Amino acid sequence: MEPQVKVVMISSESDADTENAAHEAGAAAFLHKPFGSEDVDRVLHAAFGLRSPTLNVTGSAASFDVAIEGSTIRLAHKTSGHVFEYLWCEKPPYLRSRIVHEAPRGGIERTRVAAVAELAALQQLRTARLLAAA
């Protein structure tokens, strides 16, 4: 498979005709100087159809408060206070590198809610349409 080549045009001038000509010639994006790293991220993610690294979704599942930030999903168990963090990926295995922050007040062992946390994480990712279709 050939690597995908994308061209980004950079110019110090803000000229609609030049920008249109660049797009017609195959440029995937156009950056005007001065630009910052956020602009480069935005353009590259759009050109390659990638999800924004600034993704930020919060929500709630039956037993968890959920936050999806970039490539991390974090679930805080409402009763015990245990926090489960995963790196999520669009393709299986969807959840990787689990880290558990045990709450000192506990009362409920983390192992009793770990499987439920994983299921809740997958459900939240599906609801947010962040996982590849099966």
N, C-alpha and C positions, 0 to 999 in steps of 0.2 A: 504494500500500500504506500503510495506516494505521500510525503508530508504535505499538509495543507499550507499554502503560502497566502498570506494576507498582506496587503500594502496599506500603510497608514501614511497619509500625506501630512507634512508639517509645513506651516508657512507663518511668516511674521506679518503678513498682510491679511486683512479680513475682506476678501473679495468673493462675492457669491458666484460670479462667473467662473473663477478659478476653481472654487470648491465643486461646482457642478461638473466642470470638465474633468476634474480628478475622479469623481464618482463614475462618470461615464466611461472613463478609461480603466475602471476596475478597482479603484481605491476603496477599501473597506471602511475607512474613516478619515476624518480630516481634523487635525489639531491646529489651533491658532496659538502662536506664542503671545504672551508667556503662558505656560501651562504647568500644572503640578502633578504629583504622583497620583492623586485621585483621578485626574483627567485621563492619565495613561491607563490606570486600572479600568475605568469606565469604558474606554474605547476598546481595549483588548478583550474584556469580558463580553462586550456586545459583538465584536467581530467574530469571536470564536463560539458564541452561543453559550458562554459559561455563566453560572450563577454568580451574582455579585458577592464579593467577599465581605460586604457590609450587611449581608442578610441579617435581619433581626426580627424574630417572630416570638411573641409571648402568648401564652394561653394557659388553659387549665384542663386537666383530665380529672376523672372521678376522684382519685386519691393524690394527685400530684399537681404542683405548679410547674409549668413547662416554659423553658426559654430556648429558642434556637438562635444561636449567634454564629454566623459564618458556618463553619463546618463542625460546630459543636452543638450537641443537644444536652440540656441540663434539666433533670427532673428532681424536684424537691418533694419528698414524701410529706404530706400535710400532717400526718399523725405523729410519726417518729422524728421527723426532721432530717433523716438521712438524705443525702444528695447524691444522685447518680449522674455521671457525665460520660458521654460517648462522643467519639468522632463518628460522624455519619457519612455514608457514601451513597451515591445514587444506585449503585449496583451491588449485589451480594458479595460478601456479607455486609449488610447495611450498617450495622453497629460494630464499631471497633474500639479498642483501647479503653475499656471501661475503667473509670476511676470512681471509687466510692468514698465520700466524705461522711463518716459516721457521726451522728449527733450524740453529744455526751448524755443528753437526757434519755435518749433511746427508748427503753422499755420494750421495743420491738426489735428483734434481731434483723440486721440488714439482709441476711440470707432469706428471710421470710418474705421480703418485698422485692428482691432483686429481679425475679422472673416477671413480676407484675410491672416493674419499672421498664423492663425491656419491651414488653408488649405495648405499654403506653407510649414509649418512645416511637416505636414503629407506627402506631396508629396516628400519632401527631404528625410524623413525617409524611404519611400517606395523605392525611387531611390537608396538609400544606402543599401537596403535589410536588414533593421534593424527591420522591423515589421513582426510578425508571419503571415503566409499565411492565408487568409480568408477561 
